Amino acid sequence: MLTMQTEEMKRQIVREAYRLLKSGGRYGIHEMCLMSDNLDANTKRETERA
């Protein structure tokens, strides 16, 4: 998940994906969003530490 990475690591990840893609290939990114009103405090804390 890119949002959990430093800016430099994000650049490295995307650069490596670009390097590996064949011409015309696609790279998909999936990000996770937590809705705080749906989570108990323990679940939220554990997810943030992961």
For each residue, the residues with C-beta under 8 A, 3 or more apart:
1: 4 5 30 31 32
2: 5 10 13 14 29 31
3: 31 32
4: 1
5: 1 2 9 10 13
6: 9 10
7: 10 11
8: 11 12
9: 5 6 12 13
10: 2 5 6 7 13 14
11: 7 8 14 15
12: 8 9 15 16
13: 2 5 9 10 16 17
14: 2 10 11 17 18 27
15: 11 12 18 19
16: 12 13 19 20
17: 13 14 20 21 27
18: 14 15 21 27
19: 15 16
20: 16 17
21: 17 18 25 26 27
22: 25
23:
24:
25: 21 22
26: 21
27: 14 17 18 21
28:
29: 2
30: 1
31: 1 2 3
32: 1 3
33:
34: 38 39 44 47
35: 38 39
36: 39 44
37:
38: 34 35
39: 34 35 36 43 44 47
40: 43 44
41: 44 45
42: 45 46
43: 39 40 46 47
44: 34 36 39 40 41 47 48
45: 41 42 48 49
46: 42 43 49 50
47: 34 39 43 44 50
48: 44 45
49: 45 46
50: 46 47
